[in-house]
Structure formats: structure tokens, C-alpha cells
Amino acid sequence: MIKLHCLNGYIQNIYLAEYTDKFLLLDGCCRADIPFIEDYIENSLNRSMSELALIVVTHMHPDHAGAAHALRKKYACKIAAANVPGQWYQGIDGKLMHLTDMLLTLWVAGRHKKPKKFIYYPSTLTPDIYLIDQQTLPSFEDWQVHFTQGHTDRDISLQHNASGQVYVADLMVKVKGVFIPPYPVFYPNRYQQSLIKIKTLNMEFLLLAHGAKVHLTDEQWQNLIALAPTVPVTHWRSVKTKLKRVMFNR
């Protein structure tokens, strides 16, 4: 790897690994990030988009899978994702959740003073490469896959041992200097196990989708693990809680 570029995407960090003859996109980004990625590779790096060889989709949320389909169609790059049965957004509930997640993405963009952009992307994904836990990325063997489920049922992290860092996507977020669990957390038991798994890797740096490159102290790890939910924290549970509050106040 020549360099790992960290770019400021629509609502998340974009990590682009540059090699002498190819590029690896560590996550699927937002649909709105495509022109920015093209401009950066072609104009800032003076390289060709045809060198984009692989996109990893760590999970199916709009800021992690949104650009993958369109980039594959346009540049014939491959997509890799976790080998987990079924689709994340399946059934009627899944379609509603897909719509809700896109609306949440636009809401976050507004909070960051970003203009509303077209971010629609397919709710289903058929990757070219199905990844299993602990394997290395095909054609990018310096990166190792770790299943870090909890946020969804198919989250993965990517470890680059040579540089002492691991991309953890949405395993945690940094808010006002404090590391906290993401929203939602569908599988709290898996989430706790994922935190312990990444802590045990003992990497010097964590690469966050929301919070950039960080180093966690033991105290920060302990605090994050203590904050991990013990029950699912999801869209529907949040709605039910708010409804109960409204009914109680009445």
C-alpha cells in the first residue's frame, strides 16, 4: 500500500487505499460521494477510475453501501461483503427501514450543513466476493476481515496489521470527545463481543467512519463497553418508546 487516503464524504469518512496499480475502497460510501471520489482519483491523484479494483461494503446502510452498485456498473470493479444469509433490508419492514435510513442520512447531512443530494441506492446487494471471518481480502492480502456484528447482522472491520490500524466502520462513533455505541444496535450480545474482539487485536489506531483516526485508551475502551446496550436499540423500539411517552403524558 502506497497510502491510505482519508476523505471527508457526504456524512462519513471515505478511506481509499492506494497501490501502485490499483485502489481499494474500504467501504461503499454514499451515492452522493461518487463525483467526489472520481474527482479525487482522476485529478488529485492523476490516476484512472479503471484502477478501482475492489469496494468493501461493511454493512448496508446508505453511507456504507450507497455508491457501491453505481461504481461497479460504471467501472466494473468488484464488490465484497460479509457472507451472511439473506438481505438486510428484506420484507416490508426492511423496505420501510431502508427508506427510514435514507431519511436519517439526509437529516444528518442537514445537521452538518450539507445540501440535500440524491442518495437513493438499491436495498439489496449481490456481492462478487462473499467474505468470511478472519480471511484476507482477495488481491489485497495485507487486509484481514473481522466480523464485528451488532450494529447490523453483517458488519465487518478491516485490519491492516503492517500499519497497526483497523477500519471499524460504525462499531463506535465519537460524540463531543466521547466514544459511544452507534445507532441502531440490533444485536447487543454480538455488539459486546465485537468490541472485545477489536480491543483484543491491540491495534494502535482505529479508523472510524464517523470520527476519523483515533487511539483509545484502556479507560475509553472500558467506558465504551460499559455503555454498550443490553437490549436492542432500534428504529421500532425508539418509536414505541416515544409513543409510550406521549400516551403517558396524556
ZIVEN-V171540 format. One record per residue. N is the residue number from 1. PSI is psi as a letter, one per 20 degrees, with the letter a starting at -180 (999 if undefined). BURIAL is b if it has 24 or more other ideal C-beta (glycine too) atoms within 12 Angstrom, else e. Layout:
n: <N	N>
psi: <PSI	PSI>
burial: <BURIAL	BURIAL>
This chain:
n: <1	2	3	4	5	6	7	8	9	10	11	12	13	14	15	16	17	18	19	20	21	22	23	24	25	26	27	28	29	30	31	32	33	34	35	36	37	38	39	40	41	42	43	44	45	46	47	48	49	50	51	52	53	54	55	56	57	58	59	60	61	62	63	64	65	66	67	68	69	70	71	72	73	74	75	76	77	78	79	80	81	82	83	84	85	86	87	88	89	90	91	92	93	94	95	96	97	98	99	100	101	102	103	104	105	106	107	108	109	110	111	112	113	114	115	116	117	118	119	120	121	122	123	124	125	126	127	128	129	130	131	132	133	134	135	136	137	138	139	140	141	142	143	144	145	146	147	148	149	150	151	152	153	154	155	156	157	158	159	160	161	162	163	164	165	166	167	168	169	170	171	172	173	174	175	176	177	178	179	180	181	182	183	184	185	186	187	188	189	190	191	192	193	194	195	196	197	198	199	200	201	202	203	204	205	206	207	208	209	210	211	212	213	214	215	216	217	218	219	220	221	222	223	224	225	226	227	228	229	230	231	232	233	234	235	236	237	238	239	240	241	242	243	244	245	246	247	248	249	250>
psi: <p	g	q	o	p	o	q	o	a	g	j	r	q	p	o	o	p	p	r	h	j	r	q	p	o	i	r	i	a	q	h	i	i	g	h	g	g	g	h	g	g	h	g	h	i	l	r	q	h	i	i	o	h	p	p	p	o	h	r	j	q	h	j	i	i	h	i	g	g	h	h	g	h	h	j	k	r	q	p	q	r	q	m	p	q	a	q	g	m	q	a	g	h	g	g	h	h	g	g	g	h	h	h	h	g	h	g	g	g	h	h	j	k	q	q	p	r	o	j	q	q	q	i	q	p	n	q	h	p	p	q	q	p	i	r	q	p	p	i	m	i	i	p	p	p	p	p	m	r	g	g	a	j	k	q	q	q	o	p	n	h	h	j	k	q	p	p	j	d	k	h	r	q	o	o	l	j	p	p	r	q	r	p	r	o	h	n	h	g	h	g	g	h	g	g	h	g	h	g	h	h	l	q	g	q	p	o	q	h	n	i	b	p	r	p	p	r	h	g	h	g	g	g	g	h	h	i	p	q	i	q	p	n	r	g	h	h	g	g	h	g	h	g	h	g	g	h	g	h	999>
burial: <b	e	e	b	b	b	b	e	b	b	b	b	b	b	b	b	b	b	b	e	e	b	b	b	b	b	b	b	b	b	b	b	b	b	e	b	b	b	e	b	b	e	e	e	e	e	b	e	b	e	b	b	b	b	b	b	b	b	b	b	b	b	b	b	b	b	b	b	b	b	b	b	e	e	b	e	b	b	b	b	b	b	e	b	e	e	b	b	b	e	e	e	e	e	e	e	b	b	e	b	b	b	e	b	b	b	e	b	b	e	e	e	e	e	e	e	b	e	b	e	b	b	b	e	b	e	b	e	b	e	b	e	e	e	e	e	b	e	e	b	e	e	b	b	b	b	b	b	b	b	b	b	b	b	b	b	b	b	b	b	e	e	e	e	b	b	b	b	b	b	b	b	b	b	e	e	e	e	b	b	b	b	b	b	b	b	b	b	e	b	b	b	e	b	b	e	b	b	b	e	b	e	b	e	b	b	b	b	b	b	b	b	b	b	e	b	e	e	e	e	b	e	e	b	b	e	b	b	b	e	e	b	b	b	b	e	e	e	e	e	e	e	e	e	e	e	e	e	e	e>
